[in-house]
Amino acid sequence: MILYTLQCSKDHQFEQWFDNSGDYDSKKADGALVCPECGDTQVAKAIMAPRVAKSAPAPAPACPSGPPGGGCGGCAFAGQH
């Protein structure tokens, strides 16, 4: 299954699932793609941004020259932890 964002000639955007890219092509050729907002059948794929999962931020580096929990004043990591 593949999810495409589609857009009609009146600039309405909507999403629709297809079995594969060939399924989209055949439905487009048959005129079977219809805008749910206005009923327009002049529908094409819209430009889509990829969906990328956000990762958790990396923990701050430990101060190599000070006691655990911070407290180092002049190291390269001062103010970062």
N, C-alpha and C positions, 0 to 999 in steps of 0.2 A: 504494500500500500504506500502511496505517496500523496502528500498534501500539497496542493498548489493554491496560491493566492491568485484569483482571477479578477479581471477588471472588464466591465462592459464599456461600450462606446460613450456612455454618459458619465464615466469616471466613478461608478460605484464599484467598490472592491468587496470581495467575499472569498471564503475558502471552500474548497471542495476536495474530497478524497477520491483517488483513482487507483485502480488495481496496479497500474504501471504507466509509463509514459505513452505507450501504445494505446492504452485505454483513453487517455486524454485526446490523443490524435484522432481516434475513430469517432469519439463523441463530438469533437469540434467539426469534423468533416460531415457528420450527419446533422449538424445544427441542433444537437441535443443539449448544448450548454445554454442555460438561461439564467439571467440575473434575477435573484430572488426579490430584489427591491423594485425593479421597473419592468421586468419581463423581456428585456433586450436580449436578442440572441447573437449579437455581435460581441462575442466574449473572447478574450485572449489572456494568456498568462501575464501577470503583473510582475514587475521587478521585485525580487524578494531578497531580503537580507537573511543570511544564514542565522539559525538559532544556535548560539553557543552557550553552553552551561558556564556559569560563573564559578570559579574556584574560590576556596577559602583563602583569605590573606595569609601570607607566610608569617610565622612568629618572628618577633624582633630578635636579632642576634644577641647572644649573651656577651657581657663585657669580659674580655679576656684578662683584664688586669685588676678587676675590683671584686669586692665581695658579692655573693649571690644576692639578688634582689636590687641591684643598682648601687648607687653611692659613689661611682667612679666619676671624677670630675674632669679629668683631662684626656681621657682616651678617645679614640676615633669614633666610638659609638655613643659619646655623650649626647644626651637629649633624644636618643632613638629608642630607648627602652625604659 
